[in-house]
């Protein structure tokens, strides 16, 4: 099976999976892959919410509006701003 025509992300994921498969027992492999898929899901959800919040804090007509850059930054780092939208919080060091 050729992976020459995959988009770059798919190729990178396939290559990473191949690399893991060589050093991990097959029974453990599924746990690693499922963990990575879950982390990707959490990360994508967090990033989408962060982009949405970034727009909301700049919308003068919205309830999340903040005219101060420092206040905007605080909102973007507020765990509750993500929790209210059922989005997993990703700590700064893990991003």
Buried (B, 14 or more C-beta within 10 A) or exposed (E): EEEEEEEEEEEEBEEEBEEBEEEBEEEEBEEEBEEBEEEEEBBEBBEEBBEBBEEBBEEEEEEBBBEEEEEBEEBBBEEEBBEEEEBBBBEEEEE
